[in-house]
């Protein structure tokens, strides 16, 4: 993500209950020597960089000492995921899920959504996790999304727009009511706006984009999709204004981005240029140019 977004996201990251990355374990909670030894080895792994030979060896030793120590199975899987070795990632994480469905179903569901675009599999995991969490599933591993909004995006990409909007209601409106605006993610309104665009609810989409601007307005995507809505309702002048602003922001690095994979609803300069050219060639704009 752009530097500005990273700074702004610190608030949400501090509030979120993180499921991504290395969990902290108090070895004193264990009574048997097997788990205590595994826990101590797990802690030693943290002294080395993630994915290094030494770190992975410590996690492997923890697993050998205590094969039902779920934390080590989970952590040893992470470097494989980040390197794109999804086979070995699943091999290790599936073992963690079998040992501790809560919280590792949430981890697996999020990763299936983000890295694999396995929307059906992600929904299956996240629905089970939702039940196990007492219908309070918290946030994605990177802290950017409430997991109800991840479920909404999965439903949307499967073409289930009604269900998607229901999950967005849980992930946005309910969170605002229960815990305040600070708990709404920095791109939640944007994603819901795009969902409403797909069902031609242009009034609702514009309303969500307005709320997105109030929450956080430093995405090129906001103005790109706003431009598309204006284009759809034949407000070409406003569409061009929004798209030109989107292009300026995208060219300067103010857009959705992730170091591992393309984000949902992320747009590129080429997308914006194509929309601008399309409007320039539209009958209304052509007539005005004469």
C-alpha positions in Angstrom: 0.0 0.0 0.0 1.0 3.6 -0.4 3.0 5.1 2.5 0.1 7.4 3.5 -2.3 4.5 3.8 0.2 2.5 5.8 0.4 5.3 8.4 -3.3 5.8 8.5 -3.9 2.0 8.9 -2.0 1.9 12.2 -5.2 2.8 14.1 -7.1 -0.1 12.6 -4.2 -2.5 13.0 -3.9 -1.6 16.7 -7.6 -2.2 17.2 -7.8 -5.5 15.2 -7.4 -8.9 16.8 -4.7 -10.2 14.5 -4.7 -13.7 13.2 -1.9 -13.3 10.7 1.7 -13.8 11.7 3.2 -15.3 14.7 1.0 -15.8 17.7 2.3 -15.1 21.2 2.3 -18.1 23.5 2.9 -18.3 27.3 4.7 -21.6 27.8 3.7 -21.6 31.4 0.1 -22.4 30.6 1.1 -25.9 29.6 1.5 -28.7 32.3 3.0 -31.5 30.2 6.6 -31.6 29.2 5.8 -32.3 25.5 4.0 -29.0 25.0 6.4 -27.0 27.2 9.4 -28.2 25.1 7.5 -27.5 21.8 6.5 -24.0 23.1 10.1 -23.1 24.0 11.3 -24.2 20.6 8.6 -22.2 19.0 9.7 -19.1 20.9 13.3 -19.7 19.9 12.2 -19.6 16.2 11.2 -16.0 16.7 14.9 -15.0 17.1 15.4 -15.6 13.4 13.9 -14.1 10.3 10.7 -15.6 9.1 11.3 -18.3 6.5 15.0 -18.6 7.3 16.5 -22.1 7.6 17.1 -21.7 11.4 13.5 -20.5 12.0 11.9 -23.3 10.0 14.2 -25.9 11.8 13.0 -24.7 15.2 9.3 -25.0 14.1 10.1 -28.5 12.7 11.7 -29.5 15.9 8.7 -28.2 17.9 6.4 -30.4 15.7 8.6 -33.4 16.2 8.6 -33.0 19.9 4.9 -32.4 20.1 3.0 -33.2 16.9 -0.3 -31.7 18.2 1.2 -28.3 18.8 -0.9 -26.3 16.4 0.9 -23.0 16.6 4.1 -24.6 15.1 2.2 -26.2 12.2 0.6 -22.8 11.4 3.8 -20.8 11.6 5.9 -23.2 9.6 3.3 -22.8 6.7 3.6 -19.0 6.4 6.8 -18.8 4.3 5.4 -21.3 1.8 2.3 -19.2 1.4 4.3 -16.0 0.8 6.6 -17.7 -1.7 3.6 -19.1 -3.7 4.2 -22.7 -2.7 0.5 -23.3 -1.9 0.8 -27.1 -1.8 3.1 -27.1 1.2 1.3 -24.2 2.8 -1.9 -26.2 2.8 -0.1 -29.3 3.9 1.1 -27.6 7.1 -1.8 -25.3 7.8 -4.4 -28.0 7.3 -2.8 -29.8 10.2 -3.1 -26.7 12.3 -6.8 -26.3 11.4 -7.4 -30.0 12.3 -5.8 -29.4 15.7 -7.3 -26.0 16.4 -10.2 -25.0 14.1 -10.4 -21.8 16.1 -8.5 -19.7 15.2 -6.9 -21.3 12.2 -10.1 -21.7 10.1 -10.1 -17.9 10.0 -6.5 -17.8 8.9 -7.1 -20.4 6.1 -10.3 -18.8 4.9 -8.7 -15.4 4.6 -5.7 -16.8 2.7 -7.9 -18.8 0.4 -9.7 -15.6 -0.4 -6.6 -13.4 -0.8 -4.0 -15.6 -2.4 -6.0 -18.3 -4.2 -9.2 -16.5 -5.1 -10.9 -19.7 -3.9 -14.1 -18.0 -3.0 -16.2 -21.1 -2.3 -13.5 -22.6 -0.1 -12.9 -19.3 1.7 -16.7 -19.0 2.5 -16.8 -22.6 3.8 -14.0 -21.9 6.2 -15.2 -18.5 7.3 -18.7 -19.6 7.9 -17.5 -22.4 10.2 -15.1 -19.9 11.8 -18.0 -17.4 12.3 -19.9 -20.0 14.2 -16.9 -21.0 16.3 -16.2 -17.4 17.2 -19.7 -16.9 18.5 -20.5 -14.8 15.5 -17.8 -12.3 16.2 -15.1 -13.2 13.6 -12.9 -10.2 14.0 -10.5 -9.1 11.2 -8.4 -10.5 8.4 -4.8 -11.5 8.9 -3.5 -8.1 7.6 -6.0 -6.1 9.6 -7.5 -4.5 6.5 -10.9 -6.2 6.5 -13.5 -7.4 8.9 -14.1 -11.0 8.0 -17.7 -10.3 7.3 -16.5 -8.0 4.5 -14.3 -10.8 3.2 -17.3 -13.0 3.1 -19.2 -10.3 1.3 -16.5 -10.1 -1.3 -16.5 -13.9 -1.7 -20.3 -13.9 -2.3 -20.0 -11.0 -4.7 -17.4 -12.7 -6.8 -19.6 -15.8 -6.9 -22.4 -13.6 -8.2 -24.5 -13.7 -5.0 -25.1 -10.0 -4.7 -27.9 -10.1 -2.2 -25.9 -12.3 0.2 -22.9 -10.0 -0.4 -24.8 -6.9 0.7 -26.1 -8.8 3.7 -22.5 -9.5 4.8 -21.5 -5.9 4.1 -24.3 -4.8 6.4 -22.9 -7.0 9.1 -19.3 -5.9 8.5 -19.9 -2.1 8.0 -23.2 -0.9 9.4 -23.3 -3.3 12.4 -19.7 -2.5 13.3 -20.4 1.3 13.1 -23.5 0.9 15.4 -21.7 -1.3 17.9 -18.2 0.1 18.0 -18.1 3.3 16.0 -16.6 4.5 12.7 -13.0 3.8 13.7 -13.8 0.1 13.3 -14.8 0.4 9.7 -12.0 -0.6 7.3 -10.3 1.9 5.1 -11.7 0.6 1.8 -15.0 -1.0 3.0 -17.3 1.6 1.5 -15.4 1.4 -1.8 -16.0 -2.4 -2.1 -19.6 -2.1 -1.2 -20.0 0.7 -3.8 -18.6 -1.5 -6.5 -21.0 -4.3 -5.5 -23.9 -1.9 -5.8 -22.6 -0.8 -9.2 -22.9 -4.4 -10.4 -26.6 -4.5 -9.6 -27.0 -1.0 -11.1 -27.8 0.6 -7.8 -26.0 3.8 -8.8 -27.6 6.0 -6.1 -26.4 3.6 -3.4 -23.0 3.3 -5.0 -22.5 7.1 -5.1 -23.7 7.3 -1.4 -21.1 4.7 -0.4 -18.4 6.5 -2.4 -19.2 9.7 -0.6 -18.9 7.9 2.7 -15.6 6.4 1.5 -14.3 9.9 0.8 -15.2 11.0 4.4 -13.5 7.9 5.8 -10.4 7.9 3.6 -10.1 9.6 0.3 -6.6 8.9 -0.9 -7.4 6.1 -3.3 -7.5 6.5 -7.1 -10.1 3.8 -7.1 -12.7 6.0 -5.4 -12.7 8.5 -8.2 -12.4 5.8 -10.9 -15.5 4.0 -9.8 -17.3 7.4 -9.2 -16.4 8.2 -12.8 -17.9 4.9 -14.0 -21.1 5.6 -12.1 -21.4 9.1 -13.6 -20.8 7.6 -17.0 -23.5 5.1 -16.5 -26.1 7.8 -15.5 -25.0 10.0 -18.4 -23.2 12.7 -16.4 -20.2 12.7 -18.7 -18.7 15.9 -17.6 -18.6 14.8 -14.0 -17.3 11.4 -15.1 -14.3 13.0 -16.9 -13.5 15.2 -13.8 -13.5 12.1 -11.5 -11.5 10.0 -14.0 -8.9 12.7 -14.5 -8.4 13.0 -10.7 -8.2 9.2 -10.5 -5.4 9.1 -13.1 -3.4 11.8 -11.3 -3.7 9.9 -8.1 -2.8 6.5 -9.6 0.2 7.9 -11.4 1.5 9.3 -8.1 1.1 6.0 -6.3 -2.1 6.7 -4.4 -4.1 3.5 -5.0 -4.9 0.1 -3.6 -1.9 -2.2 -3.7 -0.5 -5.2 -1.9 3.0 -6.7 -2.0 1.8 -10.2 -2.6 -1.2 -10.0 -5.1 -3.7 -7.8 -6.8 -6.3 -6.5 -4.5 -10.1 -6.6 -4.9 -11.3 -3.6 -7.0 -7.7 -2.4 -7.6 -7.4 -0.4 -10.8 -4.4 0.6 -12.9 -3.5 3.7 -15.0 -4.4 1.6 -18.1 -7.9 1.0 -16.8 -8.4 4.7 -16.2 -7.0 5.7 -19.6 -9.4 3.3 -21.3 -12.4 4.8 -19.5 -11.3 8.3 -20.3 -10.9 7.4 -24.0 -14.3 5.7 -24.0 -16.0 8.8 -22.7 -14.2 11.0 -25.2 -15.5 8.9 -28.0 -19.1 8.8 -26.6 -21.8 10.4 -28.8 -22.5 13.1 -26.2 -18.8 14.1 -25.9 -18.4 13.9 -29.7 -21.4 16.2 -30.2 -20.0 18.7 -27.7 -16.6 18.8 -29.4 -18.1 19.8 -32.7 
